[in-house]
């Protein structure tokens, strides 16, 4: 039955949302595994009451006219439903956040305001794929990339190209240098995330230099000097120096270079000297929990496999030409060429797939919680039918009966929320790994809690209305 429902829902989803971001097919191995788990859980939870029933003494059952067995069963049911609601909360928190992420604009990831005009070309030789490096192979790879870059630049329709060099190290935490404290936040420590680039990198991506300059031939790679030139984003410049000109200012490392200077010298400079400021689209959408992006000169002696290419117009028509050029230059290599717009679109599709999966999980969790709450309240109504009849017979209002059972459902939901709050907070701490951005914790928790309360009230309403509709005379006659 459940499999038929799932198959029907999949067909409806494909018809209603043709571009649904998930592969909507039934995975039979997963279905078999799920069936086995469900069967095992059913046997496990059915075995306990069955064994308990076989140990009951007839005399004690006859003496127990107050329904002690039913009361014990009811307590177990309530405990299981509370646990279900508690475990549901982190999924609901994820669902609320992911739904917001699904419907909002995704953050840029490529650092370009014109990703449709930029191609990223990746060339992986067999030695790079197999991690089989020798000094000769590394030199050949660098020469190949330099030669390929020059050939790409000479291609009609291409404005410029630059090698995308790999990151060497992450600079970590830096603060305003003592000599440059005037006008700066001296007590502020900034966490920096680095990219190593050539001076033409910004022109290829279309990132404007708003102050100062870009890197030049005289700028050495950071590991070769205790001081290094750095280009920062406008967000970091404003954060540390406000409206003052940041060019020429210095940042000092917060690492303990006095105890291990040689070790840190190998990682990078102790001081960063600001030579330029860029209006980076990634920096524009930065949130407080993320480090500030900065740029350091690339070490062109290192191994690289990517080239960034800027086209004079839309870059997609150039892709076959660029792939053919790379294939001719490195016939045995693995060639990948895509526009940055395609890279962003694919990344956003992956994010939306994750969002859809969490949202579906949250909806299923809510549905299961609703079913569990409904079953518990319905069982309570059945067990307390005569009590309800007596209360109605002595003048109780039917709305009071309804309210009593709805309140019971809300009480179970509230207890589950309290127990599940730590798990919900943990889910909130984990979400930044999904690039969900800055998370408004309080609103998300409130929305998730309100949703669970509404589900609890709706689940209890049906059995509560049935309880209020009991005919006292009929119920007491049957009792």
Steps between C-alpha positions, in 0.01 A plus 500: 500500500773748598698414187195571283452835673865590444484402133186712455658800674809472278286505187304801627820686592648448152179629338458799732871595516671385177837645610491360853864497619499139619518171311147375566536125453449208737829352617418132546802410720412791729134396494592143597720625781224730625249215491736282705549777756124559525436128542764475772360801686149359477610166641704667775222730618236230466701241693521698826124537566442143381750362754352725767152365429615138540625576855173652625324321790126456461428609860692824465325580172159442659594711802627787281176663401662841459681417180854483635623313193350762273655775712842339466451471125386862480813619684718306257315648204535852637871448560555376145305792351696752710825342379370514142419871529840567660684324218282678246609847611849506338345384172239774521772757572694379197181504291414860594853622427533304179164620373623856549822409323306333216285805433773765541776606263813289537826659604759546222786254524726579204590859590398639162227751415489361145529120539339442160807660336764294685610144423684281745723251317640203691783287360598190695787294361523129590776578749272746683211256505722224641695734731820379334717811516865548416685831459505445123126432480423804714713718272327358192157570653591862578637549148184343356275734696702810404503396133128421506421834662684685221317296234165575662570873511574491124162338429243730333229601744725475807591819686741365761599193697680424824618186674296425812776408745432272798483623858823458695386572857230678696625808687261467795433787740652847453457834678587862422876554533615716791649759264169537314259521791393858430148486369490121523331254735796399711306245703350328194633167375397398148495140380634491143446251218758523223516459125832508316469684170694677232447871443282442192263274692263786587473624143415153372221459755383857456569596862573875522796636697339788692813620681873448460643257248510138401802270534806564283814306399690633803256346749654183638305193611413532871717213621814680379467802730388590852283772340269448206273723294132424542187607313192511720128533440307818563320326787824443696625851421180652636500270802855588609548858384156640420518777241879541536726391215627146581779499239836478676351373825633181651352199671701294746452131559352380827708180488775452755797552268740559790488139618515338157616762247660252261186287480276800435748650251442197281125562509496866412559861596468653847375827353264578213530838329181619329573604139148493358127467565256311277123498474466122521141366451576220746605758759179697438290204613729395783331426833644557846587134559723480190865610476600799290637413157842643417737451206874432509749468212506156342802274510541434127751225570223277632293248308176629345224339299244780444486795262242779522402646161303819439303520177407820318132396517307198626756223548283194431555502120878492560491179705550255205792708371666514844453126555648420159797728565571334834460152352752577229748636755459208743344207314521253790364738762154526652349824369214682673375837375195677642381853542495637853126549453468123451714438809276725709185344357622147578601597852164664559324190367695290752402740778137478396519122491618505861228752582234282337621188680493667842161656427355164398646343814348773714157459341509122550612550862211740560256255345626213717480717811143594408405134457662409832326781689166414340537134602588588861210742544259259328612220733451729800149586381415130465630418848322792664163472326309425820677782686403738220140376517487559875642853465248581230218352708581723798499813286843534340512710181593320179751774419670426833538136399644604163739746663621239751617260229642773276693624803634148552628495142661842545659385826662203328616724215646755744686230693644366175605852399680558830686169472579557131625859541869399546484291182342793314776733619761247390341492154526879487873481574549243222311690229780747404679201342223507238564868416166593648634843585444693821236318698234691701486244780206635700255536205584155366447336840175693547370400156596135553343493847182669377472245219529210742243659735255545213550138391448384860178703531369379163584137585320518833197687362341201322499259799406790730192581291407131501532499880273802528242324286461202736136425598507463883202264519634263235854500643385433856262226386785322317728539800 
